[in-house]
Amino acid sequence: MTGLARGIPRIHVDLAALKHNLAVVRRHTPGGRVMAVVKADAYGHGALVVAQSLAAEVEALAVARLDEALRLRAGGIRTPIAVLEGIFDTDGLQLAAQLGLDLIVHDALQVDLLERTSLPGRVRIWLKVDTGMGRLGVDVHAAGALWQRLTDCPAVAPPVGWMTHLAHARRGECPETDHQLALFAIASAGSGAPRNIANSAGILAWPRTHADWVRPGVMLYGVSPFAGEEGADCGLRPVMSLCSELIAVKALDAGDAVGYGGTWRTPRATRLGVVAAGYGDGYPRTLPSGTPVWVNGRPVPLVGRVSMDLLTVDLGPDAADGVGSPVVLWGAGGPSVEALAASIGTIGYELLCRITPRVPRITLGAEADRSAPPEPDCRAPAEAPSGARA
Ligand SMILES: *Cc1c(COP(=O)(O)O)cnc(C)c1O
């Protein structure tokens, strides 16, 4: 880790894994257009780094909010960027038009705004229909008339696309998804405009949702959208690894208490490792004793409470690990973020997004990018060498 102070946690962002995962998206959706979702700081990986890496390889990026798109444009990203929550006032609309952003319209008020604002250029629009998510989106029955108004609106660049969002993420039969698709087909019938439905779950499990565009999020980062599965089960490679080091190792006697509240006591004499990582970095405090932490390439149990800056592991009585021994808290060479999340009743998405700003990011795989010859059309999925997954 040249140039980085020792003894601090960091995340490794593996851009080769990111590209591998994009290739998995392409394999599932041949010929489809990809809108890569980089909201919430690219699920905690760093939106600009991820956007720079994907910009030439996807047809569009997507963020939740206007300010996220602003930061990407300010960072030099010229790829189309869709704003999933759209805009809410004239200033937002003007800014979006100046920056050449694509907007999702999910409410009739946004149609009104487009109709009464004159813009420096036309904006591309996706009309989002609520087919069962019960969150953002216009009513199925109102959709046709709104689509026509948007299509007739001088501020809007045709064609006006159709979008909806799936509420369920599981494999196999899913009557709720069937119902969403049926409603979406009714709403968008006969328009001939591009349709955009699938998130990661749709891409991986339901070819019928693939349509013209897809919107992969979590799978790009190597994480499975399905409960009880890991990215590897879908052929994905983790992009984020949360890594640190031991900053102290000490010999404890049987019966010694460890950590706040003394919630764990040594069952036998052992060597205790103190890891520089805690909930102040985004490692959840609720992870219990026994959670695997990888030290020097092997799993050892987390013991005692996770504190803000530190956590402790039982290295075992014969351990040879010392200060500076490498630690992987999740990701390549460690436990999966999905398994950790499941053990505390949440999903991998949340743990990825919880990494705090004090944790530095180290980008891996960027050298390979730079040495690659410039390619005007980088869409052909370049397969990563098999077995590259740690
Ligand atoms: C976040 C999001 C996605 C991506 O979902 P994943 O499950 O991460 O693939 C797609 N579409 C919309 C509207 C979203 O908000």
The ligand as a Tripos MOL2 file, in Angstrom:
@<TRIPOS>MOLECULE
LIG
   15    15     1     0     0
SMALL
NO_CHARGES

@<TRIPOS>ATOM
      1 C1        -31.3600    1.3060   -7.7480 C.3       1 LIG1
      2 C2        -32.1830    1.1290   -8.9570 C.ar      1 LIG1
      3 C3        -31.8340    0.1770   -9.9310 C.ar      1 LIG1
      4 C4        -30.7110   -0.8230   -9.7470 C.3       1 LIG1
      5 O1        -31.1760   -1.8580   -8.9050 O.3       1 LIG1
      6 P1        -30.2440   -3.1060   -8.5140 P.3       1 LIG1
      7 O2        -31.1280   -3.9940   -7.7320 O.co2     1 LIG1
      8 O3        -29.1350   -2.5480   -7.7070 O.co2     1 LIG1
      9 O4        -29.7890   -3.6910   -9.7960 O.co2     1 LIG1
     10 C5        -32.5720    0.1480  -11.0990 C.ar      1 LIG1
     11 N1        -33.6220    0.9970  -11.2830 N.ar      1 LIG1
     12 C6        -33.9980    1.8890  -10.3560 C.ar      1 LIG1
     13 C7        -35.1680    2.7690  -10.6190 C.3       1 LIG1
     14 C8        -33.3110    1.9780   -9.1560 C.ar      1 LIG1
     15 O5        -33.7060    2.8580   -8.2300 O.3       1 LIG1
@<TRIPOS>BOND
     1     1     2 1
     2     2     3 ar
     3     2    14 ar
     4     3     4 1
     5     3    10 ar
     6     4     5 1
     7     5     6 1
     8     6     7 2
     9     6     8 1
    10     6     9 1
    11    10    11 ar
    12    11    12 ar
    13    12    13 1
    14    12    14 ar
    15    14    15 1
@<TRIPOS>SUBSTRUCTURE
     1 LIG1         1 GROUP 0 **** ****
